[in-house]
Amino acid sequence: MAETMQFDLVSPERSLASFAADAVQIPGAEGNLTAMPGHLPVIVSLRPGVVRAQSGAEAKDFYVTSGFVEITATSVSVIAERAHEGETVTKDDLKHVIEEARADAETAPAERKAVAEKFLADLVHLLEDME
Protein backbone atom coordinates (compact mmCIF):
# COMPACT_ATOMS: atom_id res chain seq x y z
CA MET A 1 0.00 0.00 0.00
CA ALA A 2 1.24 3.49 -0.82
CA GLU A 3 2.41 5.63 2.06
CA THR A 4 1.09 8.89 0.60
CA MET A 5 -1.90 10.05 -1.36
CA GLN A 6 -2.41 12.96 -3.73
CA PHE A 7 -4.03 15.97 -2.01
CA ASP A 8 -5.67 18.71 -4.09
CA LEU A 9 -7.71 21.67 -2.87
CA VAL A 10 -9.43 24.06 -5.25
CA SER A 11 -11.89 26.91 -4.93
CA PRO A 12 -13.62 28.82 -7.74
CA GLU A 13 -10.88 31.46 -7.61
CA ARG A 14 -7.78 29.22 -7.69
CA SER A 15 -5.98 26.03 -6.83
CA LEU A 16 -4.66 26.29 -3.28
CA ALA A 17 -2.80 23.00 -2.91
CA SER A 18 -1.53 20.00 -4.82
CA PHE A 19 0.97 17.71 -3.08
CA ALA A 20 1.50 14.25 -1.62
CA ALA A 21 0.03 13.83 1.88
CA ASP A 22 0.20 11.12 4.55
CA ALA A 23 -3.22 12.00 6.00
CA VAL A 24 -5.93 14.63 5.52
CA GLN A 25 -8.29 15.74 8.29
CA ILE A 26 -11.65 16.88 6.96
CA PRO A 27 -14.51 18.79 8.63
CA GLY A 28 -17.33 16.71 7.15
CA ALA A 29 -20.96 17.74 7.42
CA GLU A 30 -21.65 14.48 9.30
CA GLY A 31 -18.54 14.80 11.50
CA ASN A 32 -14.77 15.03 11.29
CA LEU A 33 -12.82 12.34 9.51
CA THR A 34 -9.25 11.53 8.53
CA ALA A 35 -8.43 10.12 5.11
CA MET A 36 -5.26 8.07 4.71
CA PRO A 37 -3.82 6.01 1.83
CA GLY A 38 -6.03 3.01 1.15
CA HIS A 39 -9.24 4.77 2.27
CA LEU A 40 -12.45 3.41 0.80
CA PRO A 41 -13.97 5.67 -1.88
CA VAL A 42 -16.47 8.20 -0.53
CA ILE A 43 -17.81 11.67 -1.28
CA VAL A 44 -18.28 13.94 1.74
CA SER A 45 -19.98 17.33 2.13
CA LEU A 46 -17.85 19.94 3.90
CA ARG A 47 -18.95 22.14 6.75
CA PRO A 48 -17.04 25.29 7.78
CA GLY A 49 -13.77 24.28 9.38
CA VAL A 50 -10.12 23.48 8.86
CA VAL A 51 -8.79 20.94 6.37
CA ARG A 52 -5.37 19.80 7.59
CA ALA A 53 -3.06 17.95 5.21
CA GLN A 54 -0.16 16.15 6.88
CA SER A 55 2.94 15.56 4.77
CA GLY A 56 5.78 14.05 6.79
CA ALA A 57 6.46 16.28 9.79
CA GLU A 58 4.75 19.27 8.14
CA ALA A 59 1.03 20.06 8.31
CA LYS A 60 -0.75 22.67 6.20
CA ASP A 61 -4.10 24.10 7.26
CA PHE A 62 -6.78 25.46 4.96
CA TYR A 63 -9.94 27.23 6.17
CA VAL A 64 -13.00 26.21 4.16
CA THR A 65 -16.64 27.26 4.29
CA SER A 66 -18.45 24.53 2.36
CA GLY A 67 -18.06 22.23 -0.61
CA PHE A 68 -17.32 18.59 -1.30
CA VAL A 69 -14.48 16.12 -0.85
CA GLU A 70 -13.86 13.07 -3.01
CA ILE A 71 -11.74 10.47 -1.24
CA THR A 72 -10.24 7.45 -2.96
CA ALA A 73 -7.51 4.99 -1.96
CA THR A 74 -4.91 7.20 -3.66
CA SER A 75 -6.25 10.76 -3.45
CA VAL A 76 -8.23 13.43 -1.63
CA SER A 77 -9.79 16.16 -3.78
CA VAL A 78 -11.38 19.10 -1.93
CA ILE A 79 -13.66 21.40 -3.91
CA ALA A 80 -14.43 24.31 -1.60
CA GLU A 81 -16.88 27.14 -2.14
CA ARG A 82 -14.43 29.42 -0.33
CA ALA A 83 -10.99 28.49 0.96
CA HIS A 84 -8.01 30.28 2.49
CA GLU A 85 -4.53 29.13 3.38
CA GLY A 86 -4.16 28.79 7.15
CA GLU A 87 -1.04 30.89 7.51
CA THR A 88 -2.50 33.84 5.59
CA VAL A 89 -6.19 33.88 6.56
CA THR A 90 -7.49 36.54 8.96
CA LYS A 91 -10.82 37.01 10.67
CA ASP A 92 -11.47 39.94 8.33
CA ASP A 93 -11.20 37.55 5.37
CA LEU A 94 -14.19 35.62 6.74
CA LYS A 95 -16.22 38.53 8.16
CA HIS A 96 -18.25 39.05 4.96
CA VAL A 97 -19.00 35.32 4.80
CA ILE A 98 -20.52 35.50 8.29
CA GLU A 99 -22.52 38.58 7.37
CA GLU A 100 -23.94 36.76 4.31
CA ALA A 101 -24.71 33.66 6.39
CA ARG A 102 -26.41 35.73 9.10
CA ALA A 103 -28.61 37.49 6.52
CA ASP A 104 -29.43 34.14 4.91
CA ALA A 105 -30.36 32.58 8.28
CA GLU A 106 -32.67 35.49 9.07
CA THR A 107 -34.53 35.30 5.75
CA ALA A 108 -34.44 31.55 5.09
CA PRO A 109 -37.80 29.86 4.53
CA ALA A 110 -38.94 27.46 7.24
CA GLU A 111 -37.84 24.33 5.36
CA ARG A 112 -34.25 25.67 5.07
CA LYS A 113 -33.98 27.64 8.30
CA ALA A 114 -32.29 24.91 10.41
CA VAL A 115 -29.63 24.32 7.73
CA ALA A 116 -28.91 28.05 7.40
CA GLU A 117 -28.66 28.47 11.18
CA LYS A 118 -26.32 25.46 11.48
CA PHE A 119 -24.07 26.88 8.74
CA LEU A 120 -23.95 30.22 10.59
CA ALA A 121 -23.14 28.50 13.91
CA ASP A 122 -20.32 26.51 12.27
CA LEU A 123 -18.85 29.72 10.81
CA VAL A 124 -19.01 31.49 14.18
CA HIS A 125 -17.28 28.51 15.80
CA LEU A 126 -14.59 28.56 13.10
CA LEU A 127 -13.85 32.24 13.79
CA GLU A 128 -13.72 31.60 17.54
CA ASP A 129 -11.16 28.82 16.94
CA MET A 130 -8.94 31.28 15.05
CA GLU A 131 -8.10 33.12 18.27
MOKA-V44113 format. One record per backbone hydrogen bond with DSSP energy under -0.5 kcal/mol. NH is the residue of the N-H (numbers start at 1). CO is the residue of the C=O. If there is no record, write none. Layout:
NH CO
NH CO
//
This chain:
5 21
6 74
7 19
8 76
9 17
10 78
11 14
12 80
16 9
16 14
17 9
19 7
21 5
22 54
23 54
24 35
25 52
26 33
28 26
28 31
29 45
31 28
33 26
35 24
37 22
38 73
39 36
42 71
44 69
46 67
47 27
49 64
51 49
51 62
52 25
52 50
53 51
53 60
54 23
54 52
55 53
55 58
58 55
60 53
62 51
63 84
64 49
64 62
65 82
67 46
68 79
69 44
70 77
71 42
71 69
72 75
76 6
77 70
78 8
78 76
79 68
79 77
80 10
80 78
81 66
82 66
84 63
86 61
88 85
89 85
93 90
94 90
94 91
95 91
96 92
98 94
99 95
100 96
101 97
102 98
103 99
104 100
105 101
106 102
107 103
108 104
112 109
113 109
113 110
114 110
116 112
117 113
118 114
119 115
120 116
121 117
122 118
123 119
124 120
125 121
126 122
127 123
128 124
129 125
130 126
130 127
131 128
//
